[in-house]
Amino acid sequence: MLVTPGTEAGASTYGGVRYLFCNEAFDADPERYRIAVDPVCGVEVVIGQEADRLTRDGRTYVFCRPACRGAFEAEPERYAAQGARSMPDA
């Protein structure tokens, strides 16, 4: 859903980023809504619900399944260079 600025039901700033919402559920549990992208397959992964994670060169990557972590470990330069969003810092 796209929320048009000025029509939001709620807005919050978390980790220096301003978020707009169609409801106010975010404030109750902001960690639940933190999203990263699996660098292998491009799937959005809710942080805390990932199948696996790996820290490399100071960045933490999350994966939707162990096979994606395996592919990343086999060719880390290929996937890290694609610029997928790694896990955001808290």
N, C-alpha and C positions, 0 to 999 in steps of 0.2 A: 504494500500500500504506500502510496506517495502522500506525504503530509505537506500541504502548502503552508509556508511560513505565515503566521497571523491567524491560521485556522486551527492550530494544534490544540488538543485538549490538555496536553502537558508538555513541558520542556524541562530538560535537566542538563547540567554540565557535569561530565564525569571524565576524569583523566585529561582535562583540558579541551575536550571536544563537546560541543553543544549538540544535543539530540532532541528531535521533535517527535511527538507521539500523538496517536489517535486516542490513547487512553493513558491512565496514570500508573500503570503496573510497573514501569521501569524503576521508579524510586524505591519500591519495596524490595527489589533484588537486582541491582544493576549488573552484578557479575553474570547473571543468567543470560544476559543479552550480548555479552562480548563475543564477537565472531572473528575467526581467522579463516584463512583459505588453505586447504591442503595444497601444497606446492606441486604435487604430482598430478592429481586429477582435477584440481580446481574447485572441488566441492567446498561450500561454506561449512565450517565446523564450529559448533558452539563450544567455547572454551569450558572445560570441565566435563564435557561429554565426548571428548575425542577418544579414539581407539588407542592412540599412541602419540608420543611426542619425542622430540629429539632436539638437543641444543647443539648448535654448531657455530663456531666463530662468533659467539656471544648472542646469537639469535635463537629463539626457541620456535620450532616448527611443530605444528600439530597435523595429525593424519587421520583420515576417516576410517582407515583399516590398516592392519599390519602390513599388508602387501604394498601399500603406498609408501610406508616407511622403508621397507626393503628396497623398493625401486629408488628412493631418494638416497639411501646409503650406498647403493651400487653406482650411482652417478650424481653425487651431490652438486658438483659444479653446474651440471645441466639444469637442475631444478632450482637451485638457489639463484642462478643468474636470470631466471625468468621473471624475477621481481614479484612473486606472489607475496601477499601480505602475510608476514609471520605473526606470531602471537603478539598482540600489543602489550606494552609494559603497563603495569598497574599504576 
